[in-house]
Amino acid sequence: MAAAKIRRNLVLKSLDIKETPTGAQVSFSMIFIKKDGERVFIPRAVSTGLPYSLSVNRLRGVLPIDVNGEKVGHVYPVCIDNILEYNSLEVLL
């Protein structure tokens, strides 16, 4: 059975949505590759900002959270080219 897929532009659009109309944070799961080649799986995360231009550097900020929505780690700067899976969907160009 083929794995479900999603296009990268749709992933980036959904990462831009930070909260629902009711004010709740939008959480997601993600698998990506860090700059040093380490593969990282975050089972629950929210999108955050970074202290530099996201579009010029092609990065997005991802913050791991727990079940209650509290942060449990640090912000990961994720290169959009290194996103492998988003919500268990394989990311395509």
N, C-alpha and C positions, 0 to 999 in steps of 0.2 A: 504494500500500500504506500502510495506517495505521501510525503510529508506536506502539510499545508504550507503555503508560501504567502508572503506579503512584500509589496514593493517598498523600497527604502523611502521614497517620497511620502508615502502614507505613514510610515513609522515616524518620520520627522514632523509631520503635521500633528500626529497624536502626541508627540513629546512636547509640542508647543502648548498643548492644553494642560494647564497646571491644576485646575480645580473644576468641579462640577458647578452648575448654577446654584446649588444649595450651599456651596462653600467647602465641600469635602475634597480632599486631595485625590487626584487620580493616580492610582498605583498600577504597576505593571511588573513583569519579570523580564529579565534580559540576560543574554550571554554575549560577551564581547571579548576582544583581545586587547590587553594593555600594551603600552609602548614597548615594554621589555619582552613581549611575546607570551606572557602568562594569560591563560584563558580564565575568565572570571564569570561565575554564575551568580546573579543576584535574584533570589526568589521573589522579593517584594521591594520595590523602589519607587521614588517619585522624581520628577524632573526638577532641576534647580538651575539657577543661573551661575555663570562663571565671571570672574573679574576681568574678562577681556572679551573681544569681539568673537561671537560664536560663528558667524558666517565666514569671516576671513580665515579663521583657524580650523573650520570644519569640525568643531567640537560641540558636545552637549554635556551638561552636568547631570549626573545621576547620583542620588543619595539613597542608600539602603535604609529601610524602615522595618519596624516589627509589626505585629498584628494590630497593635493599638495606634499605629501611625507615628510612633516616636523614632527618632533617628538612632541607628545602631552602629554607625560607622562614619566614615568621612566621604566627602563628595569625590566621585571619580570623574575626571574629564575623559569622555569617551569620544574617540574619533568616529565620525559617521561611517567611514569606510570599514571599520573593524567591528561593526555590529553584526553578529551571526544569527541570533534569534531574538524575537520580541514577542512576548506572551505565547511562547511555544510555537511560533510561526517562523519558518526559515525566511531570512531577509534576502531579497534579490535586489540587484541594481535596478 
